[in-house]
Amino acid sequence: MLTTDFVNGAPNWLDVGAPDLDGARAFYGGLLGWRFESAGPDSGGYGFFRLDGRTVAGGMRCGPEQGPPAWTLYFRSEDAAATAKAVEQARGRVLFGPVDVLGQGHMAVLADRAGVRFGVWQPGRTRGVDVVNAPGALCWAELHTADIAAAAAFYHRVLGLETSGVSFPGGTYTCVNPEGAGEDAMFGGMVPLARPGDEPYWLPYFEVEDTDAVVAGAEELGGAVSAPAMTVEGVGRIARLTDPYGARFGVIRSASGRA
């Protein structure tokens, strides 16, 4: 499961880009109780979403030149430059960086072979988000992709991620954990795209107290439902949503306190 005792390859940060940051602040504040705090005058408008004083995510304004509004998931790397080089060698792309972020750490934004955007964060003074798994915080991550085998090979090569299959009625779910950490460290999965030709993407899930109430709240606040609430035995009640600008995310009321 996700913890804030971050190891290499585990998610340790995430942020959302929106064309209207004030609108995003209002949406996620109303939906998940987050408060936004600027990172300061030198941050280019970047800031932090906080819950009960603890950082759960970052946020920034994005223009058309930066791509469509989206959540970006970052994975811990002990050397962001080396990981960026490994991505290029694995036929992915470096979209931005690596750069030092005001002494807080080094980051790079990358793309896998299918074009899926993700990032790496090499900790400095900031190790990562302050909380996971609690209501309102990241609890799981899913890669939606057309070729799970190719994706598993890519992420193993560049981040050391390991995969394993878990059977469930109707098929097998591909789980993901950091290298050598074992199944107890599973933080996400890989699933086939719902429709051939869809764009692949990483989907963050946030823990919630009441999935159905959050789904209704998202619609009231201008978001949309991409997959309605459903109960998955032994997992919890899940739904997939988009914010008012099209950034995808999921929510879950976990059956046992974890996704």
C-alpha positions as CSV (number, residue, x, y, z in Angstrom):
1,M,0.0,0.0,0.0
2,L,1.0,3.6,-0.3
3,T,3.0,5.1,2.5
4,T,4.9,8.4,3.0
5,D,8.0,6.3,3.7
6,F,8.8,6.7,0.1
7,V,11.1,4.2,-1.7
8,N,12.4,4.5,-5.3
9,G,9.7,3.9,-7.8
10,A,6.8,4.8,-5.4
11,P,4.5,7.7,-6.1
12,N,5.6,10.6,-4.0
13,W,4.0,13.7,-5.6
14,L,1.1,14.7,-7.9
15,D,-0.2,17.9,-9.3
16,V,-3.0,19.1,-11.5
17,G,-2.8,21.6,-14.3
18,A,-5.8,23.7,-15.1
19,P,-6.4,26.8,-17.4
20,D,-8.2,28.5,-14.4
21,L,-6.4,27.8,-11.2
22,D,-9.0,29.8,-9.1
23,G,-11.7,27.5,-10.6
24,A,-9.7,24.4,-9.8
25,R,-9.2,25.6,-6.2
26,A,-12.9,26.1,-5.9
27,F,-13.7,22.7,-7.3
28,Y,-11.3,20.6,-5.3
29,G,-11.9,22.7,-2.2
30,G,-15.6,22.1,-2.4
31,L,-15.3,18.4,-3.3
32,L,-12.4,17.2,-1.1
33,G,-12.0,20.0,1.5
34,W,-8.6,21.2,0.1
35,R,-7.2,24.6,0.7
36,F,-4.7,26.2,-1.7
37,E,-1.5,27.9,-0.7
38,S,0.9,29.6,-3.0
39,A,4.4,28.3,-3.1
40,G,5.7,31.9,-3.2
41,P,6.6,34.7,-5.6
42,D,9.3,32.7,-7.4
43,S,7.1,29.7,-8.1
44,G,5.4,30.9,-11.3
45,G,2.0,30.5,-9.7
46,Y,2.5,27.0,-8.5
47,G,1.0,26.1,-5.1
48,F,0.0,23.4,-2.7
49,F,-3.3,21.9,-1.9
50,R,-3.5,21.2,1.8
51,L,-5.9,19.2,4.0
52,D,-5.8,19.9,7.7
53,G,-2.5,21.6,7.2
54,R,-0.8,18.7,5.4
55,T,0.1,18.8,1.7
56,V,-1.9,16.4,-0.5
57,A,-1.0,17.7,-4.0
58,G,0.2,20.6,-6.1
59,G,-1.6,22.8,-8.6
60,M,-0.7,25.2,-11.3
61,R,-2.2,27.1,-14.2
62,C,-1.5,25.5,-17.6
63,G,-1.9,27.0,-21.1
64,P,-2.6,25.2,-24.4
65,E,1.1,24.9,-25.1
66,Q,1.5,22.6,-22.1
67,G,-1.1,20.2,-23.2
68,P,-4.7,19.5,-22.0
69,P,-5.6,19.9,-18.3
70,A,-4.5,16.7,-16.4
71,W,-3.2,15.2,-13.2
72,T,0.5,14.3,-13.3
73,L,1.8,11.5,-11.0
74,Y,5.4,11.7,-9.9
75,F,7.5,8.7,-8.8
76,R,10.5,8.9,-6.4
77,S,13.9,8.8,-8.1
78,E,17.3,9.0,-6.4
79,D,18.6,10.6,-9.6
80,A,16.1,12.5,-11.8
81,A,18.7,13.0,-14.5
82,A,19.6,9.3,-14.7
83,T,15.9,8.4,-14.8
84,A,15.3,10.9,-17.7
85,K,18.2,9.4,-19.6
86,A,16.8,5.9,-19.0
87,V,13.4,7.0,-20.3
88,E,15.0,8.3,-23.6
89,Q,16.9,5.0,-23.9
90,A,13.6,3.1,-23.5
91,R,12.1,5.1,-26.3
92,G,10.1,7.4,-24.1
93,R,10.5,11.2,-24.1
94,V,11.7,14.0,-21.8
95,L,9.1,16.7,-21.8
96,F,10.6,19.0,-19.2
97,G,13.7,19.1,-17.0
98,P,15.4,17.7,-15.1
99,V,15.6,20.9,-13.0
100,D,16.2,21.9,-9.5
101,V,13.1,23.3,-7.8
102,L,14.2,26.0,-5.5
103,G,16.3,23.6,-3.5
104,Q,13.2,21.4,-2.6
105,G,14.2,18.7,-5.0
106,H,14.8,17.8,-8.7
107,M,12.0,17.0,-11.0
108,A,11.4,16.0,-14.6
109,V,8.3,15.5,-16.6
110,L,8.4,12.5,-19.0
111,A,6.3,10.4,-21.3
112,D,6.3,6.6,-21.8
113,R,6.4,4.9,-25.1
114,A,2.7,5.3,-25.5
115,G,2.8,9.0,-24.8
116,V,1.5,8.9,-21.2
117,R,2.8,11.8,-19.2
118,F,4.4,11.1,-15.8
119,G,7.0,12.7,-13.6
120,V,9.9,11.9,-11.3
121,W,10.8,13.7,-8.1
122,Q,14.2,13.4,-6.5
123,P,13.7,14.6,-3.0
124,G,15.6,17.5,-1.5
125,R,14.1,19.4,1.4
126,T,10.7,18.1,0.2
127,R,10.4,14.4,0.3
128,G,6.9,14.3,-1.2
129,V,3.3,14.7,-0.1
130,D,2.6,14.7,3.6
131,V,-0.3,12.2,3.7
132,V,-1.7,9.3,1.7
133,N,-4.6,6.9,2.2
134,A,-6.6,9.3,4.5
135,P,-9.9,10.8,3.2
136,G,-9.0,13.5,0.7
137,A,-5.5,12.1,-0.1
138,L,-4.0,9.9,-2.8
139,C,-4.6,6.2,-2.2
140,W,-4.1,4.4,-5.5
141,A,-2.9,4.9,-9.1
142,E,-3.9,3.2,-12.3
143,L,-2.3,3.2,-15.7
144,H,-4.9,2.9,-18.5
145,T,-3.1,1.7,-21.5
146,A,-3.6,-0.3,-24.7
147,D,-0.6,-2.6,-24.1
148,I,-0.1,-3.7,-20.5
149,A,2.9,-5.9,-21.3
150,A,4.8,-3.1,-23.1
151,A,3.9,-0.7,-20.3
152,A,5.1,-3.1,-17.6
153,A,8.4,-3.6,-19.4
154,F,8.9,0.2,-19.8
155,Y,8.2,1.1,-16.2
156,H,10.3,-1.8,-15.0
157,R,13.2,-0.6,-17.1
158,V,13.1,3.1,-16.1
159,L,11.7,2.9,-12.5
160,G,12.2,-0.7,-11.5
161,L,8.4,-1.3,-11.0
162,E,7.3,-4.9,-10.7
163,T,3.9,-6.3,-11.7
164,S,1.8,-9.2,-10.6
165,G,-1.6,-10.6,-11.5
166,V,-4.5,-10.7,-9.1
167,S,-7.5,-12.8,-10.2
168,F,-11.1,-11.5,-9.8
169,P,-14.4,-12.5,-11.3
170,G,-14.2,-11.8,-15.0
171,G,-10.4,-11.4,-15.4
172,T,-7.0,-10.5,-13.9
173,Y,-5.9,-7.2,-12.5
174,T,-2.3,-6.2,-13.0
175,C,-0.9,-4.8,-9.7
176,V,2.2,-2.6,-9.4
177,N,4.8,-2.3,-6.7
178,P,8.3,-0.8,-6.3
179,E,11.2,-3.1,-7.0
180,G,11.9,-5.6,-4.3
181,A,9.2,-4.2,-2.0
182,G,6.8,-7.1,-2.4
183,E,3.0,-7.2,-2.7
184,D,2.5,-5.3,0.6
185,A,3.9,-2.3,-1.2
186,M,1.4,-2.4,-4.1
187,F,0.4,1.2,-4.9
188,G,-1.5,0.8,-8.2
189,G,-2.4,-1.2,-11.2
190,M,-2.5,-1.4,-15.0
191,V,-5.7,-1.8,-16.9
192,P,-6.7,-2.0,-20.6
193,L,-8.2,1.1,-22.1
194,A,-12.0,1.1,-22.1
195,R,-12.3,1.7,-25.8
196,P,-9.7,1.1,-28.5
197,G,-8.2,4.3,-29.7
198,D,-8.6,6.2,-26.4
199,E,-5.7,8.1,-25.1
200,P,-3.7,6.3,-22.4
201,Y,-3.2,8.0,-19.0
202,W,-2.3,7.6,-15.4
203,L,-5.3,8.0,-13.1
204,P,-4.9,9.0,-9.4
205,Y,-7.5,7.8,-6.9
206,F,-8.4,9.8,-3.8
207,E,-9.8,8.2,-0.6
208,V,-13.3,9.5,0.3
209,E,-15.8,8.9,3.1
210,D,-18.8,8.5,0.7
211,T,-18.3,7.8,-2.9
212,D,-21.8,8.5,-4.0
213,A,-21.9,11.9,-2.2
214,V,-18.6,12.9,-3.9
215,V,-19.9,11.9,-7.3
216,A,-23.0,14.0,-6.8
217,G,-20.8,16.9,-5.5
218,A,-18.5,16.7,-8.5
219,E,-21.5,17.2,-10.9
220,E,-22.9,20.1,-8.8
221,L,-19.5,21.8,-8.9
222,G,-19.2,21.5,-12.7
223,G,-17.3,18.2,-13.0
224,A,-18.4,15.1,-14.8
225,V,-18.7,11.4,-14.2
226,S,-16.7,9.2,-16.6
227,A,-17.5,5.9,-14.8
228,P,-20.4,5.8,-12.3
229,A,-20.0,4.6,-8.7
230,M,-19.8,0.8,-8.4
231,T,-18.8,-1.6,-5.6
232,V,-15.9,-4.0,-6.2
233,E,-16.0,-6.8,-3.7
234,G,-13.0,-6.7,-1.4
235,V,-11.8,-3.3,-2.8
236,G,-14.5,-0.7,-2.1
237,R,-16.9,1.6,-3.9
238,I,-15.2,3.5,-6.7
239,A,-16.0,6.0,-9.4
240,R,-14.1,7.9,-12.1
241,L,-14.6,11.6,-12.6
242,T,-13.3,14.6,-14.4
243,D,-12.9,18.1,-13.0
244,P,-14.5,21.1,-14.8
245,Y,-11.5,21.3,-17.2
246,G,-11.3,17.7,-18.1
247,A,-8.6,16.4,-15.7
248,R,-9.3,12.8,-14.8
249,F,-9.2,11.3,-11.3
250,G,-10.9,8.6,-9.4
251,V,-12.4,8.3,-5.9
252,I,-12.8,5.3,-3.6
253,R,-14.3,4.4,-0.3
254,S,-12.0,1.6,0.4
255,A,-13.3,-1.7,1.9
256,S,-10.4,-2.0,4.2
257,G,-8.8,1.4,4.4
258,R,-6.8,0.9,1.3
259,A,-7.4,0.7,-2.5
